[in-house]
Amino acid sequence: MRFGPSLAREVVRDNGTVIRPKLGITGVWNFDIQNGAAGTTGSLGTEQLRARIDAGLTIIGSNSWSLDVNGYFDGLGVDDYDAYGGTAKFSVALPR
């Protein structure tokens, strides 16, 4: 189960570019896991509560392009476990 707040703000620049930063922190609770969830850096057992931080930035250009970058860090509050990752996506709209 995951629970927690996320915040985002949209800023529109004078040239029409939209900048949207976002940040979230969630609690993650594993329950009713038989032998622990296997991970590359440790094992998550049942009834363990940990925190995960998600952050990202979306930029939408005024001339039909966008950049979306997101990342996370998981495992705050749990010994011998951490996970992290991210994505990046760049898009350009084709003319009609």
VMD Tcl script that builds the backbone (N, CA, C; Angstrom):
set m [mol new atoms 288]
animate dup $m
set s [atomselect $m all]
$s set {name element resname resid chain x y z} {
  {N N MET 1 A 0.845 -1.148 0.000}
  {CA C MET 1 A 0.000 0.000 0.000}
  {C C MET 1 A 0.904 1.229 0.000}
  {N N ARG 2 A 0.550 2.235 -0.805}
  {CA C ARG 2 A 1.271 3.513 -0.852}
  {C C ARG 2 A 0.316 4.629 -0.484}
  {N N PHE 3 A 0.805 5.567 0.315}
  {CA C PHE 3 A -0.022 6.694 0.718}
  {C C PHE 3 A 0.861 7.906 0.955}
  {N N GLY 4 A 0.363 9.080 0.636}
  {CA C GLY 4 A 1.128 10.295 0.874}
  {C C GLY 4 A 0.808 11.388 -0.127}
  {N N PRO 5 A 1.288 12.597 0.155}
  {CA C PRO 5 A 0.975 13.742 -0.695}
  {C C PRO 5 A 1.949 13.925 -1.855}
  {N N SER 6 A 1.474 14.589 -2.878}
  {CA C SER 6 A 2.287 15.031 -4.004}
  {C C SER 6 A 1.954 16.492 -4.274}
  {N N LEU 7 A 2.960 17.251 -4.618}
  {CA C LEU 7 A 2.770 18.665 -4.924}
  {C C LEU 7 A 3.289 18.947 -6.327}
  {N N ALA 8 A 2.590 19.808 -7.033}
  {CA C ALA 8 A 3.024 20.233 -8.359}
  {C C ALA 8 A 2.650 21.697 -8.532}
  {N N ARG 9 A 3.430 22.369 -9.317}
  {CA C ARG 9 A 3.154 23.782 -9.596}
  {C C ARG 9 A 3.408 24.016 -11.080}
  {N N GLU 10 A 2.546 24.768 -11.691}
  {CA C GLU 10 A 2.700 25.085 -13.102}
  {C C GLU 10 A 3.036 26.560 -13.251}
  {N N VAL 11 A 4.140 26.839 -13.933}
  {CA C VAL 11 A 4.579 28.210 -14.178}
  {C C VAL 11 A 4.581 28.426 -15.685}
  {N N VAL 12 A 3.874 29.453 -16.136}
  {CA C VAL 12 A 3.840 29.786 -17.558}
  {C C VAL 12 A 4.723 31.008 -17.767}
  {N N ARG 13 A 5.742 30.833 -18.585}
  {CA C ARG 13 A 6.681 31.927 -18.867}
  {C C ARG 13 A 6.086 32.885 -19.897}
  {N N ASP 14 A 6.671 34.043 -20.038}
  {CA C ASP 14 A 6.201 35.041 -20.992}
  {C C ASP 14 A 6.218 34.546 -22.432}
  {N N ASN 15 A 7.159 33.666 -22.761}
  {CA C ASN 15 A 7.266 33.150 -24.128}
  {C C ASN 15 A 6.338 31.961 -24.391}
  {N N GLY 16 A 5.508 31.589 -23.412}
  {CA C GLY 16 A 4.560 30.485 -23.582}
  {C C GLY 16 A 5.060 29.143 -23.093}
  {N N THR 17 A 6.301 29.057 -22.677}
  {CA C THR 17 A 6.845 27.808 -22.147}
  {C C THR 17 A 6.225 27.517 -20.787}
  {N N VAL 18 A 5.821 26.266 -20.588}
  {CA C VAL 18 A 5.238 25.824 -19.322}
  {C C VAL 18 A 6.273 24.991 -18.577}
  {N N ILE 19 A 6.502 25.326 -17.320}
  {CA C ILE 19 A 7.425 24.580 -16.461}
  {C C ILE 19 A 6.617 24.037 -15.298}
  {N N ARG 20 A 6.693 22.712 -15.084}
  {CA C ARG 20 A 5.888 22.066 -14.059}
  {C C ARG 20 A 6.765 21.172 -13.167}
  {N N PRO 21 A 7.315 21.712 -12.070}
  {CA C PRO 21 A 8.043 20.853 -11.128}
  {C C PRO 21 A 7.054 20.087 -10.243}
  {N N LYS 22 A 7.461 18.913 -9.798}
  {CA C LYS 22 A 6.599 18.105 -8.922}
  {C C LYS 22 A 7.453 17.360 -7.904}
  {N N LEU 23 A 6.878 17.151 -6.732}
  {CA C LEU 23 A 7.568 16.481 -5.644}
  {C C LEU 23 A 6.543 15.725 -4.817}
  {N N GLY 24 A 6.873 14.518 -4.435}
  {CA C GLY 24 A 5.973 13.729 -3.607}
  {C C GLY 24 A 6.753 12.858 -2.643}
  {N N ILE 25 A 6.163 12.627 -1.503}
  {CA C ILE 25 A 6.731 11.668 -0.547}
  {C C ILE 25 A 5.595 10.742 -0.143}
  {N N THR 26 A 5.865 9.465 -0.199}
  {CA C THR 26 A 4.843 8.482 0.120}
  {C C THR 26 A 5.372 7.486 1.131}
  {N N GLY 27 A 4.469 6.992 1.942}
  {CA C GLY 27 A 4.761 5.865 2.806}
  {C C GLY 27 A 4.417 4.597 2.053}
  {N N VAL 28 A 5.237 3.590 2.188}
  {CA C VAL 28 A 5.006 2.306 1.520}
  {C C VAL 28 A 4.980 1.232 2.590}
  {N N TRP 29 A 3.909 0.450 2.610}
  {CA C TRP 29 A 3.769 -0.607 3.606}
  {C C TRP 29 A 3.550 -1.934 2.892}
  {N N ASN 30 A 4.473 -2.872 3.105}
  {CA C ASN 30 A 4.321 -4.223 2.581}
  {C C ASN 30 A 3.630 -5.069 3.636}
  {N N PHE 31 A 2.614 -5.783 3.222}
  {CA C PHE 31 A 1.924 -6.645 4.169}
  {C C PHE 31 A 1.552 -7.957 3.491}
  {N N ASP 32 A 1.478 -8.990 4.294}
  {CA C ASP 32 A 1.085 -10.325 3.849}
  {C C ASP 32 A 1.973 -10.862 2.724}
  {N N ILE 33 A 3.302 -10.697 2.883}
  {CA C ILE 33 A 4.261 -11.254 1.934}
  {C C ILE 33 A 4.813 -12.532 2.554}
  {N N GLN 34 A 4.772 -13.624 1.833}
  {CA C GLN 34 A 5.134 -14.930 2.380}
  {C C GLN 34 A 6.583 -15.021 2.843}
  {N N ASN 35 A 7.543 -14.817 1.956}
  {CA C ASN 35 A 8.958 -14.990 2.302}
  {C C ASN 35 A 9.777 -13.729 2.053}
  {N N GLY 36 A 9.162 -12.599 2.052}
  {CA C GLY 36 A 9.894 -11.346 1.796}
  {C C GLY 36 A 10.043 -11.095 0.306}
  {N N ALA 37 A 10.011 -9.856 -0.071}
  {CA C ALA 37 A 10.189 -9.486 -1.474}
  {C C ALA 37 A 11.680 -9.400 -1.763}
  {N N ALA 38 A 12.100 -10.088 -2.774}
  {CA C ALA 38 A 13.518 -10.085 -3.118}
  {C C ALA 38 A 13.876 -8.778 -3.798}
  {N N GLY 39 A 14.992 -8.234 -3.427}
  {CA C GLY 39 A 15.506 -7.023 -4.060}
  {C C GLY 39 A 16.995 -7.200 -4.284}
  {N N THR 40 A 17.570 -6.350 -5.082}
  {CA C THR 40 A 18.998 -6.492 -5.375}
  {C C THR 40 A 19.857 -6.026 -4.212}
  {N N THR 41 A 19.293 -5.216 -3.306}
  {CA C THR 41 A 20.096 -4.708 -2.200}
  {C C THR 41 A 19.615 -5.188 -0.845}
  {N N GLY 42 A 18.637 -6.059 -0.814}
  {CA C GLY 42 A 18.147 -6.540 0.464}
  {C C GLY 42 A 16.814 -7.240 0.294}
  {N N SER 43 A 16.190 -7.555 1.410}
  {CA C SER 43 A 14.918 -8.243 1.401}
  {C C SER 43 A 13.909 -7.438 2.202}
  {N N LEU 44 A 12.751 -7.224 1.645}
  {CA C LEU 44 A 11.683 -6.519 2.336}
  {C C LEU 44 A 10.713 -7.545 2.879}
  {N N GLY 45 A 10.569 -7.586 4.157}
  {CA C GLY 45 A 9.648 -8.517 4.769}
  {C C GLY 45 A 8.277 -7.919 4.930}
  {N N THR 46 A 7.422 -8.660 5.541}
  {CA C THR 46 A 6.071 -8.187 5.788}
  {C C THR 46 A 6.058 -7.185 6.940}
  {N N GLU 47 A 5.093 -6.321 6.959}
  {CA C GLU 47 A 4.894 -5.342 8.034}
  {C C GLU 47 A 6.001 -4.307 8.145}
  {N N GLN 48 A 6.720 -4.019 7.083}
  {CA C GLN 48 A 7.744 -2.979 7.124}
  {C C GLN 48 A 7.218 -1.724 6.443}
  {N N LEU 49 A 7.377 -0.596 7.124}
  {CA C LEU 49 A 6.964 0.694 6.593}
  {C C LEU 49 A 8.210 1.470 6.184}
  {N N ARG 50 A 8.190 2.033 4.983}
  {CA C ARG 50 A 9.322 2.821 4.500}
  {C C ARG 50 A 8.781 4.028 3.747}
  {N N ALA 51 A 9.676 4.938 3.383}
  {CA C ALA 51 A 9.279 6.130 2.642}
  {C C ALA 51 A 9.926 6.127 1.262}
  {N N ARG 52 A 9.244 6.765 0.333}
  {CA C ARG 52 A 9.727 6.909 -1.045}
  {C C ARG 52 A 9.550 8.375 -1.442}
  {N N ILE 53 A 10.580 8.934 -2.080}
  {CA C ILE 53 A 10.519 10.306 -2.571}
  {C C ILE 53 A 10.519 10.268 -4.099}
  {N N ASP 54 A 9.551 10.956 -4.698}
  {CA C ASP 54 A 9.458 11.088 -6.149}
  {C C ASP 54 A 9.614 12.561 -6.504}
  {N N ALA 55 A 10.370 12.847 -7.546}
  {CA C ALA 55 A 10.554 14.224 -8.000}
  {C C ALA 55 A 10.589 14.233 -9.523}
  {N N GLY 56 A 10.155 15.335 -10.096}
  {CA C GLY 56 A 10.166 15.419 -11.545}
  {C C GLY 56 A 10.033 16.842 -12.042}
  {N N LEU 57 A 10.257 16.983 -13.322}
  {CA C LEU 57 A 10.156 18.274 -13.972}
  {C C LEU 57 A 9.650 18.046 -15.393}
  {N N THR 58 A 8.602 18.782 -15.750}
  {CA C THR 58 A 8.075 18.757 -17.113}
  {C C THR 58 A 8.220 20.158 -17.684}
  {N N ILE 59 A 8.756 20.241 -18.881}
  {CA C ILE 59 A 8.865 21.508 -19.589}
  {C C ILE 59 A 8.173 21.332 -20.938}
  {N N ILE 60 A 7.228 22.211 -21.224}
  {CA C ILE 60 A 6.507 22.176 -22.495}
  {C C ILE 60 A 6.834 23.467 -23.234}
  {N N GLY 61 A 7.534 23.354 -24.338}
  {CA C GLY 61 A 7.942 24.516 -25.110}
  {C C GLY 61 A 6.800 25.083 -25.932}
  {N N SER 62 A 6.882 26.336 -26.235}
  {CA C SER 62 A 5.832 26.997 -27.005}
  {C C SER 62 A 5.823 26.570 -28.475}
  {N N ASN 63 A 6.880 25.919 -28.921}
  {CA C ASN 63 A 6.946 25.478 -30.319}
  {C C ASN 63 A 6.855 23.953 -30.441}
  {N N SER 64 A 5.941 23.333 -29.690}
  {CA C SER 64 A 5.538 21.923 -29.835}
  {C C SER 64 A 6.581 20.895 -29.427}
  {N N TRP 65 A 7.363 21.155 -28.408}
  {CA C TRP 65 A 8.265 20.141 -27.864}
  {C C TRP 65 A 8.003 20.022 -26.364}
  {N N SER 66 A 8.382 18.902 -25.794}
  {CA C SER 66 A 8.241 18.723 -24.345}
  {C C SER 66 A 9.357 17.824 -23.830}
  {N N LEU 67 A 9.715 18.063 -22.575}
  {CA C LEU 67 A 10.722 17.271 -21.869}
  {C C LEU 67 A 10.135 16.894 -20.521}
  {N N ASP 68 A 10.161 15.610 -20.211}
  {CA C ASP 68 A 9.613 15.116 -18.944}
  {C C ASP 68 A 10.686 14.253 -18.274}
  {N N VAL 69 A 11.170 14.680 -17.099}
  {CA C VAL 69 A 12.216 13.975 -16.366}
  {C C VAL 69 A 11.677 13.647 -14.982}
  {N N ASN 70 A 11.773 12.379 -14.567}
  {CA C ASN 70 A 11.269 11.927 -13.268}
  {C C ASN 70 A 12.280 11.000 -12.612}
  {N N GLY 71 A 12.325 11.032 -11.283}
  {CA C GLY 71 A 13.204 10.139 -10.549}
  {C C GLY 71 A 12.614 9.805 -9.195}
  {N N TYR 72 A 13.118 8.740 -8.590}
  {CA C TYR 72 A 12.642 8.345 -7.256}
  {C C TYR 72 A 13.770 7.730 -6.452}
  {N N PHE 73 A 13.614 7.798 -5.139}
  {CA C PHE 73 A 14.478 7.087 -4.201}
  {C C PHE 73 A 13.560 6.414 -3.193}
  {N N ASP 74 A 13.712 5.121 -3.037}
  {CA C ASP 74 A 12.836 4.318 -2.182}
  {C C ASP 74 A 13.682 3.615 -1.132}
  {N N GLY 75 A 13.146 3.462 0.064}
  {CA C GLY 75 A 13.832 2.709 1.106}
  {C C GLY 75 A 14.191 3.518 2.328}
  {N N LEU 76 A 13.719 4.749 2.425}
  {CA C LEU 76 A 14.006 5.561 3.608}
  {C C LEU 76 A 13.345 4.944 4.832}
  {N N GLY 77 A 14.107 4.724 5.865}
  {CA C GLY 77 A 13.577 4.161 7.096}
  {C C GLY 77 A 13.713 2.658 7.223}
  {N N VAL 78 A 14.266 2.002 6.212}
  {CA C VAL 78 A 14.451 0.551 6.250}
  {C C VAL 78 A 15.941 0.266 6.077}
  {N N ASP 79 A 16.497 -0.510 6.980}
  {CA C ASP 79 A 17.910 -0.877 6.882}
  {C C ASP 79 A 18.133 -1.842 5.730}
  {N N ASP 80 A 19.273 -1.735 5.087}
  {CA C ASP 80 A 19.720 -2.662 4.048}
  {C C ASP 80 A 18.798 -2.740 2.834}
  {N N TYR 81 A 18.084 -1.670 2.544}
  {CA C TYR 81 A 17.276 -1.643 1.324}
  {C C TYR 81 A 17.258 -0.229 0.779}
  {N N ASP 82 A 17.545 -0.103 -0.500}
  {CA C ASP 82 A 17.309 1.144 -1.198}
  {C C ASP 82 A 17.092 0.833 -2.670}
  {N N ALA 83 A 16.272 1.630 -3.281}
  {CA C ALA 83 A 15.979 1.489 -4.703}
  {C C ALA 83 A 15.850 2.886 -5.285}
  {N N TYR 84 A 16.313 3.040 -6.493}
  {CA C TYR 84 A 16.214 4.342 -7.137}
  {C C TYR 84 A 16.135 4.139 -8.641}
  {N N GLY 85 A 15.625 5.131 -9.300}
  {CA C GLY 85 A 15.519 5.047 -10.749}
  {C C GLY 85 A 14.933 6.323 -11.301}
  {N N GLY 86 A 14.765 6.336 -12.586}
  {CA C GLY 86 A 14.211 7.510 -13.211}
  {C C GLY 86 A 13.920 7.284 -14.669}
  {N N THR 87 A 13.270 8.266 -15.259}
  {CA C THR 87 A 12.939 8.245 -16.666}
  {C C THR 87 A 13.140 9.633 -17.252}
  {N N ALA 88 A 13.387 9.681 -18.534}
  {CA C ALA 88 A 13.454 10.938 -19.253}
  {C C ALA 88 A 12.791 10.729 -20.611}
  {N N LYS 89 A 11.991 11.701 -21.008}
  {CA C LYS 89 A 11.268 11.590 -22.280}
  {C C LYS 89 A 11.288 12.958 -22.960}
  {N N PHE 90 A 11.716 12.961 -24.211}
  {CA C PHE 90 A 11.709 14.176 -25.021}
  {C C PHE 90 A 10.809 13.937 -26.221}
  {N N SER 91 A 9.886 14.852 -26.471}
  {CA C SER 91 A 8.935 14.707 -27.567}
  {C C SER 91 A 8.905 15.956 -28.420}
  {N N VAL 92 A 8.751 15.763 -29.717}
  {CA C VAL 92 A 8.572 16.858 -30.657}
  {C C VAL 92 A 7.375 16.529 -31.522}
  {N N ALA 93 A 6.422 17.449 -31.577}
  {CA C ALA 93 A 5.235 17.237 -32.408}
  {C C ALA 93 A 5.590 17.472 -33.883}
  {N N LEU 94 A 5.130 16.579 -34.737}
  {CA C LEU 94 A 5.374 16.733 -36.176}
  {C C LEU 94 A 4.365 17.713 -36.761}
  {N N PRO 95 A 4.769 18.502 -37.736}
  {CA C PRO 95 A 3.821 19.439 -38.349}
  {C C PRO 95 A 2.733 18.688 -39.108}
  {N N ARG 96 A 1.574 19.296 -39.168}
  {CA C ARG 96 A 0.448 18.635 -39.863}
  {C C ARG 96 A 0.455 18.918 -41.321}
}
mol reanalyze $m
mol bondsrecalc $m
mol representation Tube
mol addrep $m
